[in-house]
Amino acid sequence: MDSTSQDQGKVEIKRVCCFLCHVRCGLLATVENGRVVKLEGDPNNPHNKGYVCDRIKQDRWKDWQYSPYRIKRPRKRVGERGSGQWQEISWDQAFDEMADRLAKLRDKYGAETLAFTEGTYRTYNSLHYKFTNLFGSPNTGGAGTICYSSDMWLEPVTYGGFASDKSDWPNSNCIVLWGRNVAASECLLWDWVQTNRHERGAKLITVDPRFSEAARCADIHLQLKPATDTALALAWINVIINEKLYDEDFVKNYCIGFDELKTRASEWTPERAAEVTWVPAEKIIAAARMYATTKPACLPWGQKGSDALGFNSGDAIRAKAILRSITGNIDIEGGDKLSPPSKFPPAFFEHAALPQEQRDKMIGNERFPGLTFKGWDEISVAFPGFYPYSNAPLLFRAMATGDPYPVKALIVVANNPMVCFSNTKIVHEALKNLDTLIVHDYFPNPTTALADYVLPAATWLERPDVAYPTMDHEAVTFMASARVQQRFEGGHDVDYRDDYEFWYGLASRLGQGDSWWGPKAEGMLDFMVSPMGVNFEKFYSDIKYAVAPSIFQKYKKEGWHFLTPSGKVELSSTLLKKMGYDPLPQYYPPKISAESRPDLAEKFPLIMITGARFMPFYHSEHRQPGAFRNLHPDPIFDIHPETAMDLNIADGDWCWIETHMGRIKQRAKTTTIVDPRVVSVQHDWWFPEREEAEPSLYGLWQSSINTILDDDPETLDQLMGCWQQTGLMCRIYKVEDDN
């Protein structure tokens, strides 16, 4: 029966959870005749309580959900890779052909020839591990190395759990936004901060090379030299220890390694740190005092203050974990809550299905062991649901060169490698050298342009879900989200599949079918909520929201211990020492900086930061013409007016931004939010309205900063494998007819 005529005149309101960022606000969707016509905040949702951000307001979301640019049906490449020549095919044909190609490659090269990359959590997030582990490949990777996942490994090393994504923002008396501007990224979190400031008088400290939207509201803003965060954190530790502002009871009873930490921190006086960071010593002291004495305080996760520093990333993450610990802000109301070990059943990951022989083949296991299976095995008690990661720079090199073995197939879900990883030239070479590239996404992009198979993905309005928001201040929140948009209905002619259906379609053809929950996501969701004694339909209709109560100061309960080797918070890490790494954080200049590369300093005199968030975009998304793009049509970079005048650059000029890797162009925005020695360059730019085929690839090479960023393994964090995206060297000059 034609469901469009069946639904004629029908109006429904259904609960959904937005996925335009991973904060996952609850919404009410009004559906008329099978088409979503209105989205508004759900006042009963315990997470956002009716709040919505500008991505939802004024119906901007419609230009995304109903965009004419969406991938509508499965298609396969029929011309040369990158030629833009496609043939529409059925899902069954696509699954049959893809499974056949993957099976043949496995027979020829071994299962490790298949790799997978993901982006920001936007899917049923663990399913790719289930598929790749059952297939036999250890090679799963993504941008998480420089965004969140490294914290997920190093925080358990310190206190046996992950706390920085469970900061108790609403009950904190002091919030530190370090390397994070939630006012321009996860706006619900900024709403929590503002409410807390106005209703509770909470203090706000910001640490950022830019005088950002959040910084303008701060009680103290530390405008540091890019990529010197570890030096600043060590100076805070120095002040807190020397002035005895630390929580003596917590340190004495629940920590080890304090004396070693005290010795290391003694090297980093505020005066020394001021020389390195550009932050005056008196401001360093004032901020450290405010954080340590305003109880409770929280220090939420911040990507640009650690993960993307390159060589010093792991040290910065550890230093911030130590700050949470010595101030006694771990696992207290208003502090940073310690997450319990993951309760997701092993069936979601199937890590046990991957033999040790295959685990040992994971790309990056030996060179950067922190995030690989080798590192995961060390923290698996504290974090059984951890996501082991191949190192992306090494993974792309393996695709391009066949060293240490041929990686000939890649599956990409919720990711855009041609835009989102540094050194686009090596990524391009890698993808061009593949035998099989499969991409499941909403829109064509520079990565789909190089694929063999491109498959339309379901949006969050087109699939059911038990939604789990990251960055939630509650211990655990699950929310039921309905499928409100039906494929081919209400005038919406996209033949999508959600990522569960995508993985099951491949898995069932490769002999994995019995390990899954049937052909539809509802089977998996039934399994997920079964411990509550209900199926997904009952969970949606009766339970709706499940919030686990926060239990504070669990470490005071008899028999409880921190899930570290010592059972205590390890200020000096026994695990890192065992693995041959410094057990304490230390500051080192970035490998791509004037200090480390004096040979480049004269030619590239400016310090560049990348990745500052800007609404309404989220990473590489929303560049399609329409309501989102109309608010921000061109790529821009921030430059101080004095520097712009010296370089004869006016506001709005197209300018070349050049590094030792090449050059791109963006429009200048003159502003005093950056230091005269610093420029802030927008990330992940591409132009969906431009030509798909090579050499254009949707205008990728014109303005994407990752095309001129380095990922040389020598410049990465030597434990975690993080690549450098801030504190870099560049020069700026106006685009002229003769250059």
C-alpha positions in Angstrom: 0.0 0.0 0.0 1.2 3.5 -0.7 2.0 4.8 2.8 1.8 8.4 1.6 -1.9 8.1 0.9 -2.4 6.0 4.0 -1.0 8.9 6.2 -3.0 11.6 4.4 -4.3 14.0 7.0 -2.5 12.3 9.9 -0.6 14.5 12.5 1.6 13.0 15.2 4.0 14.3 17.7 7.0 12.0 18.5 10.0 12.3 20.8 13.4 12.4 19.1 17.0 13.1 20.2 18.8 15.6 18.0 22.2 14.5 16.5 23.3 17.7 14.9 26.0 17.5 17.5 26.7 14.8 20.0 25.2 16.5 23.0 21.8 15.0 21.9 19.1 17.3 23.1 15.6 15.9 23.3 13.0 17.3 20.8 9.4 17.0 19.9 8.8 16.3 16.2 5.5 17.2 14.6 4.8 14.9 11.7 2.1 15.7 9.1 1.4 13.2 6.3 4.6 11.4 7.0 6.8 14.5 6.8 8.5 16.3 9.7 7.2 19.9 9.7 8.3 21.2 13.2 10.9 20.5 15.8 10.8 22.1 19.3 12.5 21.4 22.6 11.0 18.6 24.8 10.4 20.2 28.2 10.1 16.8 29.8 13.5 15.6 28.6 15.8 15.5 31.7 18.9 16.3 29.7 18.0 19.6 28.0 14.6 20.4 29.6 13.3 22.0 26.4 16.4 23.9 25.4 17.3 24.1 21.7 20.1 25.8 19.9 20.3 27.9 16.7 20.7 24.8 14.6 17.0 23.9 15.3 15.6 27.4 15.6 13.9 29.1 12.6 13.5 25.7 10.9 17.1 25.8 9.7 17.3 22.0 10.1 14.8 21.6 7.2 17.5 22.7 4.7 19.6 19.8 6.1 17.0 17.1 6.4 15.4 17.8 3.1 18.4 19.0 1.2 18.4 18.3 -2.6 22.2 17.5 -2.1 21.5 14.3 -0.2 22.6 10.9 -1.5 19.3 9.3 -2.5 20.1 5.8 -3.6 23.1 3.4 -3.6 25.6 3.9 -6.3 28.8 2.3 -7.6 31.7 3.8 -9.4 31.8 3.0 -13.2 34.6 5.3 -14.3 38.1 6.0 -13.1 38.3 6.6 -9.3 37.5 10.3 -8.8 36.0 10.7 -12.2 32.5 11.4 -10.9 30.9 8.7 -13.0 28.3 6.6 -11.2 25.6 4.0 -11.7 22.6 3.7 -9.3 22.1 0.2 -8.0 19.9 -1.6 -5.5 20.9 -2.2 -1.9 21.0 -6.0 -2.5 23.4 -5.6 -5.4 25.5 -3.3 -3.4 25.7 -5.6 -0.4 26.4 -8.7 -2.6 29.2 -7.0 -4.5 30.8 -5.3 -1.5 30.7 -8.5 0.5 32.2 -10.5 -2.4 35.0 -8.0 -2.8 35.8 -7.9 0.9 35.9 -11.7 1.1 38.3 -12.0 -1.9 40.6 -9.4 -0.4 40.6 -11.3 3.0 41.5 -14.5 1.2 44.3 -12.8 -0.7 45.9 -10.5 2.0 44.4 -11.6 5.3 41.6 -10.0 7.3 43.8 -7.1 8.4 43.6 -5.7 4.9 40.3 -4.1 5.9 40.3 -0.9 7.8 37.6 1.4 9.1 37.5 5.1 10.0 34.9 7.0 12.0 34.3 10.6 12.9 32.5 12.3 15.7 30.1 9.9 17.4 27.0 10.1 15.2 25.9 6.4 14.9 25.2 3.2 16.8 28.8 3.7 17.8 30.2 0.3 18.6 28.9 -1.7 15.7 31.9 -1.2 13.5 33.9 -3.0 16.2 31.5 -5.9 16.1 31.8 -6.2 12.3 35.6 -5.7 12.1 36.3 -8.0 15.0 34.1 -10.8 13.6 35.7 -10.2 10.1 39.1 -10.6 11.7 40.6 -7.1 11.3 42.1 -5.0 14.1 42.3 -1.8 12.0 39.7 0.7 13.2 40.6 4.3 13.5 39.4 7.9 13.2 39.7 11.4 14.5 39.2 10.3 18.1 42.9 10.2 18.5 42.9 14.0 18.6 39.4 14.3 20.0 38.3 12.6 23.2 39.6 9.1 22.8 43.1 9.9 24.1 41.5 11.3 27.3 39.5 8.0 27.5 42.8 6.2 27.9 44.9 8.6 29.9 42.3 9.4 32.5 41.8 5.7 33.5 45.6 5.5 33.7 45.3 8.2 36.4 42.2 7.5 38.3 40.7 4.3 36.8 37.8 5.9 34.9 36.7 8.8 32.7 35.6 11.9 34.5 36.0 14.9 32.1 32.9 14.1 30.1 30.8 13.9 33.3 31.6 17.3 34.8 28.7 18.4 37.1 28.3 21.8 35.4 25.0 22.8 37.0 26.3 22.2 40.6 29.8 23.6 40.3 31.0 26.8 41.9 33.9 27.1 39.4 34.0 25.9 35.8 37.2 25.8 33.9 36.8 25.8 30.1 40.3 24.9 29.0 40.7 24.7 25.2 37.0 24.7 24.7 34.4 27.3 23.6 31.1 25.6 24.1 29.3 28.8 23.2 30.2 28.0 19.6 30.0 24.3 19.6 27.8 22.4 22.2 25.4 25.2 23.1 23.4 23.3 25.7 26.6 23.1 27.8 27.0 26.9 27.5 23.4 27.3 28.6 24.3 25.3 31.8 27.3 27.5 32.4 25.3 30.7 32.0 22.5 29.5 34.2 25.0 28.5 36.8 26.7 31.8 36.7 23.5 33.8 37.0 21.7 31.6 39.5 24.6 30.4 41.7 27.2 33.0 41.1 29.6 30.4 39.8 33.1 31.5 38.7 34.3 30.9 35.1 37.9 30.5 34.1 38.8 30.2 30.4 42.1 29.1 28.8 42.2 29.8 25.1 44.6 31.6 22.7 41.4 33.4 21.4 39.3 35.8 23.4 36.4 33.6 22.6 32.6 34.0 23.2 33.1 32.1 26.4 36.1 34.1 27.4 34.1 37.4 27.3 32.1 36.1 30.2 35.0 34.8 32.2 36.1 35.9 35.6 39.7 35.1 34.5 40.8 34.5 31.0 44.3 33.1 30.3 45.2 33.9 26.7 48.1 31.6 26.3 50.6 31.0 23.6 49.2 28.2 21.5 50.3 24.6 22.4 51.9 25.6 25.7 49.0 24.2 27.8 51.1 21.6 29.6 53.5 24.3 30.9 50.5 26.3 32.2 49.0 23.2 33.9 52.3 22.4 35.6 52.5 26.0 36.9 49.0 25.6 38.3 50.1 22.4 40.1 53.2 24.3 41.3 51.0 27.0 42.9 48.5 24.6 44.4 51.2 22.5 46.0 53.4 25.3 47.2 50.5 27.3 48.7 49.1 24.1 50.2 45.8 24.6 48.4 45.5 20.9 47.5 43.1 18.6 49.3 45.4 17.1 51.9 43.0 14.4 53.0 42.3 13.2 49.5 46.0 13.2 48.5 47.1 11.5 51.7 44.4 8.7 51.6 43.6 8.2 48.0 46.7 9.2 45.9 50.2 7.9 45.3 53.1 9.7 43.7 52.6 13.1 45.3 56.2 13.6 46.3 57.4 12.8 42.8 54.8 15.2 41.4 55.9 17.9 43.8 59.5 17.6 42.6 58.4 17.8 38.9 56.1 20.7 39.5 58.8 22.6 41.4 60.5 23.1 38.0 57.5 25.1 36.7 57.3 28.3 38.7 54.7 30.8 37.5 57.5 33.0 36.4 59.1 30.3 34.2 55.6 29.3 32.8 54.9 33.0 32.0 58.0 33.1 29.7 56.8 30.0 27.9 53.0 30.7 27.8 52.8 34.5 27.5 50.4 34.5 30.5 51.6 36.9 33.2 52.7 35.1 36.4 50.2 36.9 38.5 47.3 35.7 36.3 48.6 32.1 36.5 48.6 32.4 40.3 45.2 34.0 40.5 43.6 31.3 38.2 45.2 28.4 40.1 44.0 29.9 43.4 40.5 30.4 42.1 40.3 26.8 40.8 41.7 25.2 43.9 39.8 27.3 46.5 36.4 27.7 44.9 34.7 24.4 45.9 33.4 22.4 44.2 35.1 23.0 40.8 35.0 21.2 37.5 37.4 21.0 34.6 35.5 19.5 31.6 37.1 17.9 28.7 38.6 20.4 26.1 40.0 19.2 22.8 42.2 22.1 21.9 43.8 22.3 25.3 45.4 18.8 25.0 44.3 16.3 22.4 45.5 18.3 19.3 48.8 19.5 20.6 50.8 16.8 18.9 54.0 15.8 20.7 52.8 17.1 24.1 49.2 15.9 24.0 49.4 13.1 26.5 51.3 15.2 29.0 48.6 17.9 28.8 45.8 15.4 29.3 47.6 13.9 32.3 48.3 17.3 33.9 44.7 18.2 33.8 43.7 14.8 35.3 46.2 15.5 38.1 44.7 18.9 38.7 41.2 17.4 39.1 42.7 14.9 41.6 44.9 17.0 43.9 42.1 19.5 44.4 39.8 16.8 45.5 37.3 17.5 42.7 37.1 13.9 41.5 33.8 12.2 42.0 32.1 15.0 44.1 28.9 16.9 43.5 29.8 19.9 41.4 33.1 18.3 40.4 34.1 15.8 37.8 32.2 12.5 38.2 34.0 9.3 37.9 32.2 7.1 35.4 31.7 3.4 36.3 33.0 0.7 34.0 31.0 0.4 30.9 27.9 -1.8 31.3 27.5 -2.4 27.5 27.5 -6.2 27.0 30.5 -7.6 25.1 28.2 -8.5 22.2 28.2 -4.8 21.2 32.0 -4.9 20.5 32.9 -8.6 20.1 36.5 -7.8 21.1 36.9 -11.4 22.3 36.3 -12.6 18.8 39.5 -11.1 17.5 42.5 -13.5 18.1 45.6 -12.2 19.7 47.5 -12.9 16.5 45.3 -10.3 14.8 45.4 -7.8 17.6 49.1 -7.8 17.4 48.9 -6.7 13.7 47.0 -3.5 14.6 48.6 -0.5 12.8 50.4 1.6 15.5 50.6 -1.1 18.2 54.3 -0.7 18.7 54.9 2.9 17.6 52.0 4.6 19.5 50.6 2.0 21.8 48.3 4.1 24.0 45.2 3.8 22.0 45.8 0.5 20.3 44.8 -3.0 21.5 48.2 -3.1 23.2 47.2 -0.1 25.3 43.6 -1.1 25.7 44.6 -4.4 27.3 46.3 -2.4 30.0 43.2 -0.4 31.0 40.5 -2.9 30.1 39.4 -3.4 33.7 38.8 0.3 34.2 37.3 0.8 30.7 36.0 -2.5 29.2 34.1 -0.5 26.6 37.1 1.3 25.4 37.5 1.9 21.6 41.0 0.7 20.5 42.3 2.8 17.6 44.8 2.3 14.8 47.0 5.3 14.4 45.6 7.2 11.4 48.8 8.7 10.0 50.4 5.2 10.0 47.2 3.6 8.7 47.0 6.0 5.7 50.7 5.3 5.0 50.0 1.6 5.0 47.3 2.1 2.4 49.6 4.2 0.3 52.7 2.0 0.5 51.8 -1.5 1.7 54.1 -1.2 4.7 53.9 -3.1 7.1 51.3 -5.0 5.0 48.7 -4.2 2.3 45.6 -2.3 3.6 43.4 -2.5 0.5 39.9 -1.9 1.7 38.4 0.9 3.8 34.9 1.4 5.1 34.0 4.9 6.1 31.0 5.8 8.3 30.2 9.2 9.8 33.6 10.4 8.6 35.2 12.4 5.8 38.9 11.5 5.8 39.7 13.7 2.8 38.7 16.7 5.0 39.2 15.7 8.6 42.7 14.3 8.8 46.0 16.3 8.6 48.2 15.9 5.5 45.4 15.5 3.0 47.9 14.6 0.3 48.9 11.3 2.0 45.2 10.6 2.6 44.4 11.2 -1.1 47.3 8.9 -2.1 46.0 6.3 0.3 42.4 6.3 -0.9 43.5 6.3 -4.5 45.6 3.2 -3.9 42.7 1.2 -2.4 41.0 -1.7 -4.1 37.7 -1.1 -2.4 36.4 2.1 -0.7 32.9 2.0 0.8 31.3 5.2 2.2 28.0 5.4 4.1 26.9 9.0 4.5 24.2 11.6 4.1 25.8 13.8 1.5 28.4 13.5 -1.3 31.7 14.9 -0.1 35.4 14.8 -1.1 35.7 11.2 0.3 32.6 9.8 -1.5 34.1 11.3 -4.7 36.9 8.7 -4.5 34.7 5.7 -3.4 33.7 2.5 -5.1 30.3 2.4 -3.4 28.4 5.3 -1.9 25.4 4.5 0.2 22.7 6.8 1.7 22.6 6.9 5.5 19.6 7.5 7.7 19.6 10.7 9.7 18.6 10.8 13.4 15.0 11.6 12.3 15.0 8.4 10.2 16.0 5.8 12.7 15.0 4.7 16.2 17.5 5.0 19.0 18.2 4.6 22.6 20.1 7.9 22.8 23.1 8.4 25.0 24.3 12.0 25.2 28.0 12.5 25.7 29.1 15.4 27.9 26.1 14.8 30.2 26.3 16.0 33.8 24.3 13.0 34.9 26.1 9.7 35.5 24.1 7.9 32.7 21.1 9.1 30.7 19.3 7.0 28.1 16.4 8.5 26.1 14.1 6.9 23.6 14.1 8.4 20.1 11.5 7.5 17.5 11.9 6.9 13.8 9.7 9.8 12.5 10.6 9.9 8.9 9.9 6.8 6.7 11.9 6.1 3.6 10.2 7.0 0.4 7.3 8.6 2.4 5.9 12.1 2.7 7.7 13.2 -0.5 11.1 12.2 1.0 12.5 10.0 -1.7 15.8 8.9 -0.1 16.3 5.1 0.0 18.5 5.2 3.1 19.6 2.6 5.6 20.7 3.3 9.2 24.1 2.1 10.1 22.8 -1.0 11.9 21.1 -2.1 8.6 24.3 -1.2 6.7 26.5 -3.4 9.0 24.0 -6.3 9.1 23.6 -6.3 5.3 27.4 -6.8 5.0 27.7 -9.1 8.0 24.9 -11.5 7.0 26.7 -12.0 3.6 30.0 -12.7 5.3 28.9 -15.4 7.6 28.3 -13.2 10.7 24.5 -13.2 10.7 24.0 -15.4 13.8 26.0 -12.9 15.9 23.7 -10.0 15.2 20.1 -9.2 16.2 18.2 -9.6 12.9 17.9 -7.3 9.9 16.5 -4.2 11.8 17.9 -1.9 14.4 14.9 -2.5 16.6 16.2 -6.0 17.3 19.5 -4.5 18.7 17.5 -1.9 20.7 15.3 -4.6 22.2 18.5 -6.3 23.4 19.9 -3.0 24.7 16.9 -2.3 27.0 16.1 -5.9 27.9 17.7 -5.6 31.4 14.8 -3.3 32.2 12.3 -6.1 31.4 10.9 -4.3 28.3 11.5 -4.1 24.6 12.3 -0.9 22.7 8.6 -0.2 21.9 7.7 -0.3 25.6 10.8 1.7 26.6 9.7 4.4 24.2 6.0 4.5 25.2 6.3 3.8 29.0 9.8 4.5 30.4 10.9 7.3 27.9 13.9 8.5 29.8 16.2 6.5 32.1 18.5 8.5 34.3 21.0 6.7 36.6 21.4 8.5 39.9 24.8 10.0 40.5 26.7 8.4 43.4 29.4 10.7 44.8 32.6 9.9 46.6 32.4 6.2 45.7 36.0 5.9 46.9 34.9 6.2 50.5 32.8 3.1 50.3 34.2 0.0 52.0 35.8 -2.3 49.5 35.8 0.2 46.7 39.1 1.1 45.0 40.2 3.1 41.9 40.7 0.8 39.0 44.4 1.5 38.6 47.2 -1.0 39.3 47.7 0.5 42.8 43.9 0.9 43.5 44.6 4.6 44.1 44.8 7.8 42.0 48.2 7.6 40.4 49.7 11.1 40.2 52.9 9.3 39.1 51.6 6.5 36.8 52.9 3.0 37.5 51.4 1.9 34.2 53.2 4.5 32.1 56.5 3.7 33.9 56.0 0.0 33.2 55.4 0.8 29.5 58.7 2.8 29.4 57.2 6.4 29.4 57.6 9.3 31.8 55.2 8.6 34.7 54.7 12.4 35.2 53.7 15.1 32.8 56.4 17.4 31.3 56.2 20.3 28.8 58.0 20.1 25.5 57.7 22.6 22.6 55.6 21.4 19.7 57.6 19.6 17.0 56.4 22.1 14.4 57.3 25.4 16.1 60.0 28.0 16.0 61.7 26.3 19.1 61.9 22.9 17.3 62.3 24.1 13.7 64.4 27.3 13.7 65.2 26.5 10.1 61.6 27.4 9.3 61.0 30.2 11.8 62.1 33.2 9.6 60.0 32.2 6.6 56.9 31.3 8.7 56.8 33.9 11.5 53.2 33.6 12.7 51.8 31.0 15.0 48.6 29.3 13.7 45.8 27.6 15.5 43.1 25.6 13.7 39.8 24.1 14.7 38.2 26.9 16.6 34.4 26.1 16.5 32.0 28.3 14.8 28.2 28.0 14.6 26.2 26.6 13.0 28.7 24.2 11.5 29.9 21.1 13.2 33.3 19.7 12.1 33.0 19.3 8.3 29.2 19.2 8.2 26.6 21.6 7.0 28.5 23.2 4.1 25.7 22.5 1.6 23.9 25.7 0.3 20.9 26.5 2.5 20.1 27.9 5.9 23.3 26.8 7.6 25.7 27.8 4.9 23.9 31.1 4.3 25.0 32.2 7.8 28.6 31.5 7.0 29.2 31.4 3.2 33.0 31.7 3.1 36.0 30.3 5.1 37.6 32.9 7.3 40.7 33.3 9.5 41.2 35.7 12.4 44.1 38.1 12.3 44.9 41.0 14.6 44.4 44.4 13.0 48.0 45.4 13.7 49.3 42.4 11.9 46.9 42.9 9.0 48.0 46.5 8.6 51.7 45.4 8.5 50.8 42.9 5.8 48.6 45.3 3.8 45.5 43.1 4.4 42.0 44.5 4.8 39.0 42.9 6.4 37.5 40.5 3.9 40.5 40.1 1.7 41.2 36.7 0.3 44.7 35.7 1.6 47.1 32.9 1.2 47.9 30.9 4.4 51.1 29.1 3.8 53.0 26.4 5.8 56.0 24.3 4.9 53.4 21.8 3.4 51.8 24.2 0.9 49.1 27.0 0.9 45.4 27.5 1.0 43.2 30.7 0.8 40.6 32.1 3.2 39.1 35.5 3.8 40.7 37.7 6.5 38.7 38.8 9.5 40.5 41.5 11.4 39.8 41.1 15.1 41.5 41.7 18.5 40.4 38.3 19.8 43.8 37.0 18.8 47.3 38.1 19.7 49.2 40.0 17.0 51.6 37.0 16.8 48.7 34.5 16.2 46.2 33.7 13.5 43.2 31.4 13.9 42.3 29.4 10.8 39.0 27.7 10.2 39.0 24.0 9.6 37.3 21.4 7.5 36.2 23.6 4.6 35.0 22.2 1.3 32.4 23.4 -1.2 29.5 21.0 -2.1 28.3 23.3 -4.9 31.6 22.8 -6.9 32.6 20.1 -9.2 32.8 16.6 -7.8 35.4 15.0 -10.1 39.2 15.3 -9.8 41.0 17.6 -9.5 38.3 19.6 -7.8 36.9 17.2 -5.3 34.3 19.8 -4.3 37.0 22.5 -4.1 38.8 20.6 -1.4 42.3 21.9 -2.1 41.3 25.6 -2.0 40.6 26.3 1.7 40.9 23.1 3.8 43.6 23.7 6.3 44.3 20.0 6.7 45.8 20.0 3.2 48.8 21.9 4.5 49.2 20.4 8.0 51.9 17.9 8.7 51.4 14.4 10.3 55.0 13.2 10.2 55.1 10.4 12.8 58.1 12.1 14.4 55.9 15.1 15.3 53.1 13.0 17.0 52.7 12.4 20.7 54.9 9.4 21.1 52.5 7.5 23.4 49.0 8.4 22.0 49.9 9.2 18.4 48.1 12.6 18.4 48.9 14.9 15.5 49.5 18.6 15.9 46.7 21.0 14.9 47.7 24.1 16.9 50.8 26.1 17.7 52.0 25.6 14.1 54.1 28.0 11.9 52.7 29.9 8.9 52.9 33.1 6.9 50.0 35.2 5.5 49.9 37.3 2.3 47.1 38.7 0.2 45.9 36.9 -2.9 47.1 39.0 -5.9 46.8 38.5 -9.6 50.5 37.8 -9.7 50.7 35.2 -6.9 
